[in-house]
């Protein structure tokens, strides 16, 4: 499990542009990204495999086009429960706070790609401990304890 793409944007509802490194700030999100702030969806995750499925249908899309901050390899995000702890690289810790989201309008992403998989396959989190994340960084996931 690893990071394969990092992306940021200055405005919400738009595709993000790829970058090589991001700085995550505790209880804020990715420095310079429109989704950062004091709320529960500071960082978004999407599987690169999900992006490739859409791309294989003939759409001209790539990393960042679904407004995901971090695209990963080897993780089925919709199966990761809320409350899970995601460790990225050497120091970053993110708590998963939401699986999927409601899309109220057909945003620019939907218009370009013909579909938006973020409502079904995107996962969101809150930064518990900040630090720097680079492409290729390993990811570890700890699931929340089961309540009897």
C-alpha angles and dihedrals in degrees: 000000000000148000113268101171140017123197140175138182136191094220133048120242094032135102115269127230122236122251131180098229136020133190116223116205121208113262090354113069133224114356109248097012122126093228095056117109145091099314141089099266101061096135131026128209130196131173115248086219090063091051090050091052090058092043091052088062088068101265117142098230137132144172113324094022092107090049092250117154098203125028114194142193124227101015128108096207099191087062094054107098125232108263094039117137118230118199115196124190118324103326118003119111123184128180115216107237105168140021113210125339142229117263108207096183137024095262128202089270092057091046092053100040100031089234138038115220095184093088090057106027108020120102127199134206149179121237111245096173123015133216143122124308124195134185109275095030113144121247128211124188126203114193120220117260115267116250113221 
